[in-house]
Amino acid sequence: MTEQPTIRPRRLWYGIAIAVLVLGVAAGIGAFLFALRPALGDLQRFDTGQRVRLSLAAGQRRTLYVSGDTAGGDLHCTASPAGLALSETSGLTVTQGGESWSARYQLRADRAGSYRLTCTSSSGRKALAIGAMLSGPRLVGGIVAAIACPCGGLLFAGIVCLVVALRRHGRRRALRETAAPPGAA
């Protein structure tokens, strides 16, 4: 009884290639969700005239949103004690829980501490919220990773499957030729 020779590389490599493809797709989805995490996080809600307390680490950033107001109107905010920088911003709109929030201020803590923020508006009461900052570079990086990871996984899987298929085919042909009786060609 002759032992059947094994064909190398083993089919296991197809499974490895598929696993890398699945990991690439999962990494792409994860990178995109990581980039969007600030927009998906909880908002600390308050109204104009109310004082809100923020505990921030040095260099930490937040965004102040106005509910449904794209321009922000005559909103004026002050922070105390000193160390919380407010810079006006616009263009970013976040929809959460059926509500639309427009970015009005970017907040940055110069030093760690607890800050009080008060906002006023002469045009009446406005609903406000503070959330994590969504930055352009983080979003672009997430989009690039969301494309690159699955493409890299697909490229790796394709190359591995092609190499394995070609090597297995060549090995089968070589085994057939060595197993054929002499003069059978």
C-alpha positions, 0 to 999 in steps of 0.5 A, a space after each residue: 500500500 503506497 502512501 498518497 503524497 501530500 500536495 503542498 502548500 496545504 489548503 490551510 493557506 486559503 483559510 489564512 487568506 480569508 481570515 486576513 481579508 475578514 480582519 482587513 474589513 473589520 479593521 476598516 470598519 473599526 477605523 471608520 467608527 473610531 474616526 466618527 466616535 466623537 460625533 457618536 458620543 454623548 452630548 452634555 446638554 444645557 440652555 443659554 443662561 445656565 452654567 455648565 461645568 466641564 472637567 478637562 485635561 490639559 490640551 483636551 478639546 470639546 465642541 459647543 453645539 447649538 440645536 438646529 441653528 446653523 449660524 449660531 446667531 448672537 450666541 456669546 459664551 464666557 468661561 471661567 477661570 482662565 485657561 479655557 480657550 473658545 474659538 468660533 467655528 462653523 460648518 460641522 453639523 451633527 444629527 443625534 437622536 433626531 436633533 440637528 446640532 451645529 458647531 459654534 465654538 471649539 473649546 480647548 483647555 490650556 491646563 487641566 481643571 474644572 471650568 464653568 461655561 455660560 452662554 447668553 443670547 439676546 434672541 431668546 433661549 437656545 438649546 446647547 450641547 457640548 460634545 467631543 471634537 470631531 477633527 478633519 484629519 481624524 475623519 480623513 484618516 478614518 476614511 483612508 483606513 476604511 478603504 486601505 484596510 479592506 483593500 490591503 486584506 483583499 490584495 493579500 488574500 488574492 496574492 496568497 490564493 493565487 500563489 497557493 493555487 499555482 503551486 498546488 497545480 504545479 505539484 499535482 502535475 509533477 506528481 502525475 508525471 512521476 506516477 505515469 508509467 514510462 513511455 505513456 507520454 
